[in-house]
Amino acid sequence: VAERTTSNTNYVAKAGSTMTGVLTATAGSNSAPAINFGDSDSGIFGGTNTVSLAAGGTTRLTADTGVSVVGTLAVTGAITSTSDLTIADKIIHAGDTNTAIRFPAADTVSVETGGSERARFDSSGRLLVGTSAARSPANIAASLQVEGTDAATSSISITRNSANTNSANLIFNKSRGAAVGSDTVVQNNDSLGIISFAGNDGTDSNNAAAQIAG
C-alpha cells in the first residue's frame, strides 16, 4: 500500500526495483488471471507446465506441449516452420478470399479462383481441370482430364514461340519397362500411341468411335 523505506529484499519498491528471486502467483483462470494490468479478466494465468493468456475472460493463447491460439493469428513477416503445417480446409489469398488452395476431401487438393473450383488432384492422382469428377472415356481413366462447356474451357492449347521453323510437339512414347522412367526396347507390332474419339451414349463415353494409332 505504501512504499517501504527499508532495504528489505523481500519487497519490491513501489517506484521500481530489480527482482532477484522468483515471483510465484496463484494459478488464476481466464476470467480472473493471476497477473493482470488493471483489467481483471485480461492477463496471464496458468498451472502445471501450462501458461495461458486471457483477454476479456476468454483464453486466447495457451502454451503447454505446444501452442494453441483461439481467434485470428495475425503475423507481420514471414512464417517459418521446420515441420508439417496442418490446415483444416484451405489457404486463402489475402484481400481476395474467394481465391484459395483447398483440401476438400481425403487425399485431394483443389484450386479455386473467383469462388469456383478450377482444378483438382483427386485421390487417384488424376489432374482434373474444370471438373471435380473423373471420367473414363474410351475405357481409360486418364491422369489429365479437361472438361468444360465451350471451346475455351474444353480445349488444350500448345504454343511454341521461337524465331525458327520449329513447332510445338505432342509426343507419345512407349517403353516395355515395368517402372516409370525405364528404358526397355519395344517389339514389332507394339502400339506406340493412340488418339481416340469417343461419344457419350447417354450413360457414359466408354467406347471409342474412331482411332488414329501409331
C-alpha positions as CSV (number, residue, x, y, z in Angstrom):
1,V,0.0,0.0,0.0
2,A,2.8,2.4,0.8
3,E,6.4,2.4,-0.4
4,R,8.8,0.8,2.1
5,T,11.8,2.9,3.0
6,T,13.8,-0.1,4.3
7,S,16.2,-2.2,2.1
8,N,14.4,-5.5,2.9
9,T,15.0,-7.7,-0.2
10,N,11.7,-9.4,0.2
11,Y,9.9,-6.4,-1.1
12,V,10.0,-4.6,-4.5
13,A,10.0,-0.8,-4.2
14,K,6.8,0.9,-5.4
15,A,8.8,3.3,-7.6
16,G,10.6,0.4,-9.3
17,S,13.3,-2.1,-8.5
18,T,15.0,-5.3,-9.7
19,M,13.7,-8.6,-8.5
20,T,16.5,-11.2,-8.0
21,G,14.3,-14.1,-6.8
22,V,11.3,-16.0,-8.1
23,L,7.8,-14.4,-8.2
24,T,5.1,-17.0,-7.5
25,A,1.4,-16.4,-8.1
26,T,-1.7,-18.4,-7.8
27,A,-2.9,-20.3,-10.9
28,G,-5.8,-18.0,-11.7
29,S,-8.2,-18.5,-14.6
30,N,-9.3,-16.9,-17.8
31,S,-11.9,-14.9,-16.0
32,A,-9.6,-13.9,-13.2
33,P,-5.9,-14.1,-14.3
34,A,-3.3,-14.3,-11.6
35,I,-1.4,-11.4,-13.2
36,N,-3.3,-8.5,-14.9
37,F,-2.7,-5.0,-15.9
38,G,-5.6,-3.2,-14.4
39,D,-8.2,-5.3,-16.3
40,S,-9.4,-8.1,-14.0
41,D,-10.4,-10.5,-16.8
42,S,-7.4,-10.0,-19.0
43,G,-3.9,-11.2,-18.2
44,I,-1.7,-14.2,-17.5
45,F,-2.8,-17.4,-15.7
46,G,-1.5,-21.0,-15.7
47,G,-0.9,-24.3,-14.0
48,T,1.5,-27.2,-14.0
49,N,3.6,-26.9,-17.2
50,T,1.0,-24.5,-18.7
51,V,0.9,-20.8,-19.3
52,S,-2.1,-19.0,-20.8
53,L,-3.1,-15.5,-21.9
54,A,-6.7,-14.3,-21.5
55,A,-8.5,-11.3,-23.0
56,G,-11.9,-10.3,-21.9
57,G,-12.4,-13.5,-19.9
58,T,-11.5,-15.8,-22.9
59,T,-8.4,-17.9,-23.3
60,R,-6.6,-16.7,-26.4
61,L,-3.2,-18.4,-26.2
62,T,-2.0,-21.5,-24.3
63,A,1.5,-22.9,-24.2
64,D,1.8,-26.4,-22.9
65,T,3.2,-29.3,-25.1
66,G,2.5,-26.9,-28.0
67,V,1.0,-23.5,-28.6
68,S,-2.8,-23.1,-29.1
69,V,-4.3,-19.9,-30.4
70,V,-8.1,-19.1,-30.3
71,G,-9.1,-16.4,-32.8
72,T,-7.2,-14.9,-35.7
73,L,-3.4,-15.1,-35.7
74,A,-2.0,-12.0,-37.5
75,V,1.6,-12.3,-38.3
76,T,3.7,-9.4,-39.8
77,G,6.7,-11.0,-41.6
78,A,7.4,-14.5,-42.8
79,I,6.3,-17.7,-41.2
80,T,9.0,-20.4,-41.0
81,S,8.2,-24.0,-40.0
82,T,10.6,-26.8,-39.5
83,S,7.9,-29.4,-39.5
84,D,4.4,-30.0,-41.1
85,L,1.9,-27.2,-41.3
86,T,-1.6,-28.6,-40.6
87,I,-4.6,-26.8,-42.2
88,A,-8.2,-27.8,-41.7
89,D,-9.5,-26.8,-45.2
90,K,-8.0,-24.0,-47.2
91,I,-5.3,-21.4,-47.7
92,I,-6.9,-18.1,-48.7
93,H,-5.3,-15.2,-50.7
94,A,-5.1,-12.1,-48.6
95,G,-7.6,-9.5,-49.8
96,D,-9.0,-12.0,-52.3
97,T,-10.9,-14.5,-50.1
98,N,-12.6,-16.3,-53.0
99,T,-9.2,-17.5,-54.3
100,A,-7.8,-20.5,-52.4
101,I,-6.0,-23.7,-52.2
102,R,-8.3,-26.3,-50.6
103,F,-8.3,-29.8,-49.2
104,P,-11.9,-30.7,-49.9
105,A,-11.6,-34.5,-49.2
106,A,-9.0,-37.1,-48.1
107,D,-6.0,-37.3,-50.5
108,T,-7.4,-34.4,-52.6
109,V,-6.1,-30.9,-53.3
110,S,-8.0,-28.3,-55.3
111,V,-7.5,-24.7,-56.6
112,E,-10.3,-22.1,-56.6
113,T,-10.4,-18.7,-58.3
114,G,-13.4,-16.3,-58.2
115,G,-15.1,-18.7,-55.8
116,S,-15.2,-21.6,-58.3
117,E,-13.0,-24.7,-58.4
118,R,-10.7,-24.7,-61.4
119,A,-8.6,-27.8,-60.9
120,R,-8.0,-30.6,-58.5
121,F,-5.8,-33.6,-57.9
122,D,-8.1,-36.4,-56.8
123,S,-7.3,-39.4,-54.6
124,S,-6.1,-41.4,-57.6
125,G,-3.6,-38.8,-58.6
126,R,-5.6,-37.5,-61.6
127,L,-5.4,-33.8,-62.5
128,L,-9.0,-32.7,-63.2
129,V,-9.4,-29.3,-64.9
130,G,-12.9,-27.8,-64.9
131,T,-14.5,-30.7,-63.1
132,S,-14.3,-32.5,-59.8
133,A,-15.5,-35.9,-61.1
134,A,-13.2,-38.1,-63.2
135,R,-14.5,-39.8,-66.4
136,S,-13.2,-42.9,-68.3
137,P,-13.9,-42.2,-72.0
138,A,-12.7,-45.0,-74.3
139,N,-12.4,-47.0,-71.0
140,I,-9.3,-45.0,-69.9
141,A,-9.3,-43.1,-66.6
142,A,-6.8,-40.6,-67.9
143,S,-4.4,-38.9,-65.5
144,L,-5.1,-35.5,-67.1
145,Q,-8.8,-34.6,-67.8
146,V,-10.2,-31.3,-69.1
147,E,-13.9,-30.6,-69.1
148,G,-15.9,-27.5,-69.9
149,T,-19.0,-26.1,-71.6
150,D,-17.4,-24.3,-74.6
151,A,-14.4,-24.3,-76.8
152,A,-12.3,-22.2,-74.4
153,T,-12.9,-24.4,-71.3
154,S,-12.8,-27.8,-73.1
155,S,-9.6,-27.4,-75.2
156,I,-5.9,-27.8,-74.8
157,S,-3.5,-25.4,-76.5
158,I,0.2,-25.9,-77.0
159,T,2.2,-22.9,-78.3
160,R,5.9,-22.5,-79.2
161,N,7.5,-19.1,-79.5
162,S,10.8,-19.2,-81.4
163,A,12.3,-17.4,-84.4
164,N,12.8,-20.6,-86.5
165,T,10.8,-23.3,-88.4
166,N,10.3,-25.5,-85.3
167,S,6.8,-26.1,-83.9
168,A,5.2,-27.2,-80.7
169,N,5.0,-31.0,-80.2
170,L,2.6,-33.6,-78.8
171,I,4.7,-36.7,-78.2
172,F,3.6,-40.3,-77.5
173,N,6.4,-42.5,-76.1
174,K,6.4,-46.3,-75.4
175,S,8.8,-48.4,-73.4
176,R,8.4,-52.1,-72.4
177,G,9.8,-51.4,-69.0
178,A,7.7,-52.1,-65.9
179,A,8.7,-49.0,-63.9
180,V,8.3,-45.3,-64.5
181,G,11.5,-43.9,-66.2
182,S,12.6,-47.3,-67.6
183,D,14.3,-47.7,-71.0
184,T,13.3,-51.1,-72.4
185,V,13.2,-51.8,-76.2
186,V,9.8,-52.1,-77.9
187,Q,8.9,-55.0,-80.1
188,N,7.4,-55.5,-83.5
189,N,3.7,-54.5,-83.7
190,D,3.8,-52.6,-80.4
191,S,1.3,-49.7,-80.3
192,L,3.3,-46.5,-79.8
193,G,0.4,-44.1,-79.4
194,I,-3.3,-43.7,-80.0
195,I,-5.7,-40.8,-80.4
196,S,-9.2,-41.9,-79.6
197,F,-12.5,-40.2,-80.5
198,A,-15.4,-41.1,-78.1
199,G,-19.0,-40.0,-77.9
200,N,-21.4,-40.3,-75.0
201,D,-24.2,-42.8,-75.4
202,G,-26.4,-41.3,-72.7
203,T,-24.8,-43.4,-69.9
204,D,-21.0,-42.9,-70.4
205,S,-18.3,-42.4,-73.1
206,N,-16.6,-45.8,-72.6
207,N,-16.4,-46.8,-76.3
208,A,-14.2,-45.1,-78.9
209,A,-15.9,-44.4,-82.2
210,A,-12.6,-44.0,-84.1
211,Q,-8.9,-44.0,-83.5
212,I,-5.6,-42.8,-85.0
213,A,-2.9,-45.2,-84.0
214,G,0.8,-45.5,-84.5
